[in-house]
């Protein structure tokens, strides 16, 4: 098995993971995709403001550096957006922004699924 070389962008983001959830962090809704037993899992946790905007987006993830970096980038991009943006996560745009090898797109697709699950779990009172 060959070793994957990650871009400088992935390495920098992976080393800081500014949007990683802390243990016990509260959220208005969360959505998950993947399974740890299969090598990759992502959970998105969101808090909305009174106008239906995503005030805080955090993630928990298990997997390769590419998945964690992409989840961090997705969380960053989602903050301040309308909650419906959870259903519009573009895995290809995340992969492109991080210069990920094509073989990593399958892992990044989990972020899209987690976003859709999170949107479905969001209470209607948070303004979709």
N, C-alpha and C positions, 0 to 999 in steps of 0.2 A: 504494500500500500504506500503510495507516494504522499509526501507531506505537502499540505496546502500552504502556499505563501499568501498571506493577507496583505492588503494595501496598508499604507501608512495611515489612512483614514480609519480603517478598522482597528488597527493597533492603538491609535490615540483614543478613540471612543471607548474601546474595550477597557483600557486602563483607567478610565474615570467613571463610566456608567452613571452619569449624573441623574438619571431618571429611574434608577433601580429602587424598588419598594423596600421600605424598612419593615422588619418584623412587626406585626400587629397594626400596620398602617391602615387607617380607615378609608373607606371608599363608598361612593353612592352606588356603584355597580362594578362588577368585574366579569370578565369573560376569558375562557381558557381554550386552548387547542393543543393537540399533540399529547404525547405520553412519555413520561420519564423512562419507562421500560423500553421504549422504542428509540431512545436517544435524544429526543427533543420535545420540549414543552414550553409554552408561553402563556402567561396570564397578564392581561391588561387590567388595571384598576384606575377608575376615574372618579373625580369629584367635579360637580358642575356648579356654576354660579347661578344666580336667580334668573338669568336671561337665557339659559340653555347652552351656555358656552362651557367648554371643557377647561375648567380652572386649573386642574392638576391631573396629570396622567403619569402613572408609574407602571412598572412592569416587574414581573418575576419570570425568570427563564432558566431553563436547563438545556444546555447544548453547546455547540461550538462557538468560538469567538464571533463568527459572522452573524449568528442568530442573535447573540446578546447585543452586538453593536447595532444591528438593524432594529431590534426592539427599542433600544435607547433612542435611535434617530426617529423612529415612528412616534414615540412618546413626545419627544421634543416638538415635532412637527404638528402634532394634534393639539397641544396646549394652546388655548385661546380660540380654537375653532369651534363651530357649532357641533353639537353632539352627533349630528348625522355624519360627520366626517369619519366616525368610527366604522361606518359601513363602506367607506370609500378608500380604504388604505390600499395603496398601489405597491405590491411587493417588487415589481420590476423597477419602479422608480427608486425604491430603497436600495435594491441590489446595485443599480447603476450609480447612485450617489456614493456608495461605499466601494465601488469598483470590485464587486464580488465575482468570483468565477461562476460560470453558468451552473456548475454542479451544486451550488449552494442555494439556488432559487427555491428548491423544494422545501428547505428549512424556513426560508423567509416567508413562504406562503402561509405558514402557521400564524404569523402576525395578522394577516388579513382575516383568517378564520377567528382568531381571538377578538379582533375588533368587531366583527359581526356579532359574535356571541355577547360581547359587552354591550353593544347597542341594544340587542334584544332584551338584556337584563336591566337596562336603565329604566327607572320608573318614569311613567308618562309625565309626572309633575316636573321633571327636569327639562322639559321643553324640547322635544325632538322636532 
